[in-house]
Amino acid sequence: MARVVDVPLNTAIADLDEALRTLLKRELDKHGFEGVEIGFDAPSKEWSGKLTGPTVDLFLYDMREALDRATATPSERRSNGTSIVSDPPLQLELTYAVTAWTKAVEDEHRLLSQVLAILFSYSSVPSDVIAENASTTLARAETSVGRPREEKADFWTSVGGQYKASIDYVVQIVIESGATFVRGPEVRTTTIRTLQTDGPRAATLEELHRMDGTVTDEDGAPLQGAWIALTDSGRWAATDQDGRFTFARVPPGKHQVVARTTDGREAKGTVTVPGGRCDLVAAARKRSTRT
């Protein structure tokens, strides 16, 4: 197995900023809040002192793994006998402090209320505000209006701003790993040759092989626990969770294979050993009808 690292291009956070800017401006315009600027700066006193018009600021102040959504299971895909196993993705949680800035407090509260209604109305970033060249991970970006990660008094002290009302807005995105493990084609046939101990070394008494296969349903889903029988020898095996089965020490020639699933479906096939592979499809049982 070889480990391959191919780091993908990732602009997910910048793409998310642009998607949120597009969403807020579009929805604010619908209700008469034209001309509102959307920023992503730290809301410090120096920054706020330079504002010349109504502004909504989304300051990204926290990023951490969403442990409740994390998975340790890698993904696997197969192609031409090669298996490519990818590390599980990072479930990332981003938290924005959302504030509204106007000259009058009443206008500020009115603007902040409308922003809250917009953010609360969408449980995920809508696809129509995601740019065509944006990261595909935003298609799965779930959102919520959440509780602050820390006391907001400490937050305003750390950014050098003056305390004011804010909304904590949480977005969960997925960061795919660029690390994969590549396994070569699986060994399908194992040959065992038995020689006479008291005769010429070239005298072969018996040649045995390993034979593999799978059992799936009509949609290609693996069927676990299916019984597999080699009818000519009376040998049997069972499929694993991936629908695979193996017979060792199979003599060369053609063999009839029968599979029976736990719900009574059957599949039959013929395999030539060595070198053959037996992939069976167990179709759904047809119900009989009475007239």
N, C-alpha and C positions, 0 to 999 in steps of 0.2 A: 504494500500500500504506500503510495507516494502522497505527501502533503504539498498542495499547490496553493500559493497565495497570490491572488490577483485582485488587488484593491479596486473596487468600482468607484466611478465618479459619483460623489454624493453632495448634493446641494439642498438637502431636505429642509434645513432650518430656514435658509434664505427663501426657498420656494414657499414655505409655510407663511413667512412674513408677507410676501406678495399676495398670497391667497387671502389672508386675513384683511389686508389693506383693501383689496378689491371688494370683498364681501361687505365690509363696514361702509365704505363709500357708497356702494350701490344701495344698501338698505337705508342708510341715513338720508340719501337724496330722495327716496320715496316719501319721506315724511317731512320734507322741508328743511332738512339740515344740510343745505348746500354749502360747499366751500370749506367743510371741516377737514383739516389736515390729519393724516394718520402717521404717527411716528413710532420709533422703537428705541428711543434714547433713554438713558438713565435720567429720571426726573429730578435732577439736581436744581439748586437755586440758580446757578449760572445758566443752565439750559432754559428753565422756565422764564427767566428774565428776558430772554431774547424772542419770546413768542409774540407774534403780531396778530394772530387770529385764533379762532376756536380750534382746539387740537385734542385729539384722542391719542393717548400714548400707551403702547403695549410694550412694557419693559420685561424682557426675558431674564428672570432673576434666579431660576432654579432648573436644573436638569438632573434627572436620576433614573435609574432602572425601575420599571414598574414590576416589582417583585411578584405581585399577585397575578400577573399575566405572563411571567417568564416561563420558559420551557427548556428542559434539558435534552429534548429529543431532537436529534439531527434529522434532516430530510435526505432522501435518497432517490436518485433517478437512474434508470438503466438505459443503455444504448449500445447496440452491437456487442453485447456480452461484457461491456464495461460498466462498472458501478461507480457513480459519483456521489459521495456523501458530503453534504454541506453542514457546517456548524449551525446550530439554531440561531435565529436572528435576535438582535437586542431589542427588547421592548422598552422604548424610551418615553419618559414622561417629562414634558416641558411645562413650566408654570410661568405665566405672564402676570405682572401687576398692571391692571388697566385703570387709567385715570383720565379724567376730562378736565380741560383747561379753557376757561373763558374769563372775561372781565367781571361779570356779575355772577354771584353765587347761585342765584335762581337759574340762570342759563346753564351754569355748570351742572346743577342737579338734573335739569331737564335733559341735557345731552347724555349724562351718565346713565340716566334711567333708560333712554332709548338704546344705548349701547348694551346694557344689561339684557334688555328684551331680545336684541338680535343674537347675542352670544348664547343665551339660554334656549333659543328656539331651534338651534342646529345641534344635533347630537354628533355630527361629524362634519368635516370640512366638505361643503358641496362641490361636486365634480365640475360644475360650470364656472367656478372661480379659480380653478387650478390651471395654470398656464400649460400650453401644449408641451413645452420642453421641461416641465417640472418633474421632480422625482416621483416615480410611480408609487413610492411608499405613502404619499399623501392620500391616495385613494382609500387607505385604511385608517386615516387619522380620525380617531374618536375624540370628542371634546366634552368638557363639563365645566360648570362654574363651581369651583371648589373652595375649600377652606385654605387659609394662608398657611404656608410652611413654617412661619415663624411669627413672632409678635411684630406687628407692623411698626411699632415705635422703633424697634431695633432696625427694621428695614429702612425707614426714612433717615435714621442716623447714619447708616452705612453708605447710602447713596448721596448724602449731603443735601437733602431736600427738607422741605417743611411738611409736616404731617397733614394728610388730607385723605378723604374717602377714596377707596380703590376697590376694584374687583379682582379676585384671583381667578384666572382663566387657565384651565389645564387642557393640554393637547397630548394625546398618546400616539406616537408614530413608531414605525418599525424600521430598524436599520439592519439591512442584510449583511451577512459576513462575506468577505472575499476569500475565506479560507475553505478549501475543499480537500477531501481525501479521494484519490483515484485508485480503484482496484481494477486489475486487469481481468480478462475473461476468466470465468470460473472453470475449474477442472471438472469436466463432465464424465470422463472415462478413466478408470484406473485398471490397469492390466496386471494380472497375477499369473505367472507361469510356474508350474510345478514340474520339477525334473526328477528323474529316477536317481536315487542315491547310489545304486549299485550298477548303473549302466552308463552309457555314453552321455556326456553333459549336453549334447545336442538333442537328446531324446526328450520331447515334451509330452507329458502325460495329459495335462489339462491346462487350458487357458481361460481365466475368469476375468470379468470386467465389472466396473461400477456403472450403473445406469440411473439417470436422474430424470425428473419431470415435475410438472405442476398440474394442479387442478384449480380451475377458475369457473366463475359463472359466466353467463352470456355477456355481461358488461365488463368482463376482465378482472373482477374482484376475486382475490384469492379465497379459497374455501378451506378452512382449518378443520382438522379432525376427520377428513374423508378417509375411508378404508380403500387401499390399493392392493390388488391381487395380481400375481403372475399366474394365469390359469394353468399353464403347462407344468409348473413346478409346485403349485399350491402355496407359494410364499406370499406374505402380505406385509404391508407397511401402512403408515398413517401420515397425512400431511401435517406440516407445522403451521405456525401462524401466518406464514407467507404463502401457504398453499403448496409447498414443495415436498417432495418425497424422494427417497434414495433406496436403491437396492444394490447391495454389494455382492461380489462373487457370482455374477450372472454369466452363464456360458454363452458363447457366440451363437448367432443365428437370429431368427425372427421369433418374437414373443408376443403373445396376446396379453393385453393389460386391461383390467376392469376396475373402475372406480365407483364407489357408492358413498354418497354424502350422508350426513346425519339426518337430513330430512327425506331420505329415500330416493334422491335423484341418482341416475347412473350415467356413466360415460365409458366408452370402449375405444381401444386403439391398438395399433400394432407398431412395435418398435424393433429396429434392427440393431443388434449388438455385435461388435463395438461401434461407437461413433453415433449411435442414434439417441434421440431425445424424445420423451413422450410428454406432450402438453395436451391435457384433456380439458374439454369444456362440458360441464354438467348443466344441461338445459333444464329449465323449470318443467315440472311435470304437468302435462296437459290434463285438465279436468274432463272427465267423461260426462256427456250430456245424454239425457233420456228424452225420448219423444213419446 
